[in-house]
Amino acid sequence: MAESKEIRCYQYVNRPYERVAMILRNDAVGLFHRATMAATARAGSVAAKLKINVAGFEIGKDVKVELTALDDTVHPPGEHVTPAIALEVRWVAASAAAFFPAMRANLRVYPLSTDETQLDLVGSYTPPGGLLGSAADALAGRRIAEASVHRFLEEIAARLSADLA
């Protein structure tokens, strides 16, 4: 079995935390749907397409995104007073899932200032295919996984900004 790989990224939303938190509490799955231009939303999950650019070509894979937990009683790293929300998210390929890595992530959202909110995502994935999958991950898979996670978070931040405009 291949070793789990960690990915970290962050993004900013130029909107107040309270408004961002309201959207996440009320409709996180809908937000993921709108952010990824998904075709169909289902209760607790969403079919979406994660996209990246490789050598000038946009490639994508349909994925199923699930919100597995939401906790609005947490705090930002190193703080004990400032409010934050933690969302546990999981996504897998919508088809041929055994050939693509599954991702589990924790998305922590907290205020940076009165008008700016930070999105921090820490996730892990296991490359499929045992040793062969690990070798492919070392060659290009990790860069593709990182790019798709960064793009996913960028799309969420852009959608939050647009929804709260």
N, C-alpha and C positions, 0 to 999 in steps of 0.2 A: 504494500500500500504506500502511496506517495505521501510525503510530508505536507502538512497544512502550511499555506503561505499567507502572510499577513499583508494587508494593504491599508494605508492611512491616507486620508485626504481631508481637506476642509474647503469651505466656501463661505462667502459673506452674502447677506441679504440686507440691502439698504432700506429696511423697514423695522418698526419697533417689535421687540420680542413678543409683547402681549398679543399683537395681531397675528404674527407668525404662529405662535403657540395655539391660538384659537383655531386656525385652519388645520393644524396637525391633530388637535384633539377631536375636531368634528369630522374630518374627512381626509385622513392621511392617504388612504388607498386611492381616493379620487384625485388627490394631488399627484400621486405617482402616475396615475392614468393620464392626467392632463400634461404632465411633464414629459412623458415618453410617447405621447401621441398614440396611445394604445387603442386598439380596435374595440375591445370588449372588456368591461369591468365586471368583476364578480364579487360577491360578499367576501371580504377578508383577503382577496387576492386580485391581481390584475394581469392581463396578458399585455406585454409591452415589448418593444424592440430596443435593445441596447445597441448603440451604434458607435463606431470609431472610424477614423480615417487612417488608411494604410497606404502609403505611397501614392497619395492623391485620390484614392478610391474609398468611398464610404461603404463599409460592410456592416452588417448587423445580424443579430440572432434574436428571434422571438423568445422571450423569457416569461416565466410566470413569477410575479413578485407578490410576496405575502408579508403582511404585517403580523408578526407573531406576538408582539407585546408592546405596550405603551405605558411608560411610567413618568408621571409629571411631578414626582416628589423628589427628584434627584437634584444635584447641584453641579455646576461646572467643575472641572478638575482643579483641585487645590482650594476650593471655596466651600463655605458652609452656610451662606446666607442667600446668595443670588439664586433665583429659580432656574430650573432647566427641565427639559423633557428628553427622555431617552426612548428611542423607538428601536425595537429589534426587528430586523428585516431579513428576509431570505429570498433568494431567487435561484431558479433552475431553468434550464432550457425547456421550452414548451414542447419540443419534439427531440427525439434521440438524446435524451438527458444523460445517458451513460457516456456519451462522447464529449460532453462539455462539463466544465467545473461548476459545481454548485457553490453559491456564496452565502455566507451568513455575516451580517453586519450589525453594528450598533451605531445608530445615528443619534448623536447628542446635540441638542439645540439650546443655545443660551444667549442672553444679551451681552453685547460688547459695550454699547452705549445706549442712550435713549432712542436712537434711530437706526441702530445697526445690530444685526443678529448673526451669530456664527453657527454654521453647520459643521460638525466634526463627525467623520465617518471612519470607523475602525472595523475592518472586516477580515475574514479569512476564507480561503477556498482551498480545496484539494484538487490538484490536477488529476483528471481521469487517466486510466490506462497504466497504472503501476509505474514501473521503471521507464518504460517507453514514454508514458505521459510526462514523467518528471523531466526527461531529456527534452521533449518538445517544449515544455514549460520554460526550461532554461534557455532555449534558443529564441523563442518569440512569444510563447504563451503568457509569460508574466507581464510583458509590455502590453499585450493586448488586454489582459485582465485589468491592469492598472488604468489604461486609457478608457476602458468602458466604465469603470467605477467613477473616474474623474468626470466623464461626460454625464453620467447619471446624476451626480451631485450638482454639476453645473446646470443641468436642465431643471432640477428641483428648485434651485435658487432662482433661476430666471422665471419659472412659473410662479413662485411665491411673490416675486417682485411684481409681475404682471397682474396677478390676482388681487394684490393689495394696492395697486396704483389708484 
